[in-house]
Amino acid sequence: MSGSALFDTYARAPLAFERGEGCWMITDTGERYLDFGAGIAVNALGHAHPHLVAALTEQAGKLWHVSNLYEVPGQRRLGERLVASTFADRVFFTNSGAEAIEGAIKTARRYHFVNGHPERFGVITFEGAFHGRTLATIAAGGQQKYLEGFGPKAAGFDQVPFDDIDAVEKLIGPETAAIMLEPVQGEGGIRAFPTQSLKRLRELCDKHGLLLIFDEVQCGVGRTGKLFAYEWSGVTPDIMAVAKGIGGGFPMAAVLATEEAASAMTPGVHGTTFGGNPLAMAVGNAVLDVLLADGFLDDVARKALLMKQGLAAIADEFPDVIQEIRGAGLMLGVKCKVSNAAFNAALREHKLLAVPAGDNVVRLLPALTITDADIREGLDRIRAAAASMSTQHAAAN
Ligand SMILES: Cc1ncc(COP(=O)(O)O)c(C=O)c1O
């Protein structure tokens, strides 16, 4: 697709998809691919889910956009439902993950400003993090490859090695406002923070009057088998960014916060034109209808086990290709011994779509609605891809 009118920012695979059905995507030439990437954890309910299609088309015939100058009933409803299902008391809707992270950072800084501490604007983050591509979120993510060439790094972001809580403790100073992390790093290679670390971070925040921000843009919305990943640890944040799966493919995101943390976000201090528009809210509410239905998340956890066991067996069979299987729920990482890019390409050869990540990992993030049959089919393709890369296998044959 290169050589087109588009910015050349993506190394796109030479594939164009025309339609999707559940976990399958069909190209313009009719080839069927099993989608274990779900648009990088976005299509949480698969492609063309009838409930989402109905919600979107019904709203499309009524009203698309009114701006936040007026009440948006769907926004109020989705906000109340998110509050009822999480630690949060307040919600602010945005369009993308990066905007939700920006909103989270602004909420934290403004909280300290209004409480008499304008000097407290620093945010401590962890190596391997990915928080988005805006100027503030690349500073928060701290990855040189994303910062290079974009001027001075935005002030107020300091990073410590992954899961190094002692380093966090040492870094906390009079200017620190918040600690921010993904409970399970996505782009960083499906790396989960141990519960004990999250507990220590909560204690440090409480001790020093800091706000704990969770980035659940990728690991949230049922991905790990709970509605939000923080639930596994019992540790609650003060502020959380949510995106991707919450819109099931429709661009939308949200900042969730406790009453206290959100208390400084008063009229006029923050805003968005598109955030929370009626189309997005109709889809977001429809996504929650499915996710919150009795037994849905239990079934995600059951299927996740099926998938993890299958992957573990493949890893045992091809130790020269796969080092380990990691992750929770349907957010799984295959840590490769071969190059992850090469393994991802082999998967695509076998018509299975996955997503490379840092730490030489390939991410598997299928729709939460995946069937047992599609899991088995996917495992067969992953096994075949691993076999095609295994020297042992080549020698044996
Ligand atoms: C954990 C995390 N945070 C933030 C973002 C940024 O979201 P967006 O691309 O919607 O701006 C991403 C995107 O991949 C992400 O995975």
The ligand as a Gaussian input file, in Angstrom:
#p B3LYP/6-31G(d) Opt

LIG

0 1
 C       -1.557000       0.309000      27.024000
 C       -1.843000       1.337000      25.971000
 N       -2.009000       2.616000      26.327000
 C       -2.295000       3.555000      25.421000
 C       -2.394000       3.281000      24.089000
 C       -2.713000       4.353000      23.100000
 O       -3.990000       4.172000      22.573000
 P       -4.394000       4.845000      21.174000
 O       -3.586000       4.199000      20.109000
 O       -5.874000       4.557000      21.065000
 O       -4.124000       6.305000      21.313000
 C       -2.227000       1.949000      23.663000
 C       -2.308000       1.609000      22.225000
 O       -1.844000       0.596000      21.773000
 C       -1.943000       0.963000      24.624000
 O       -1.764000      -0.321000      24.277000

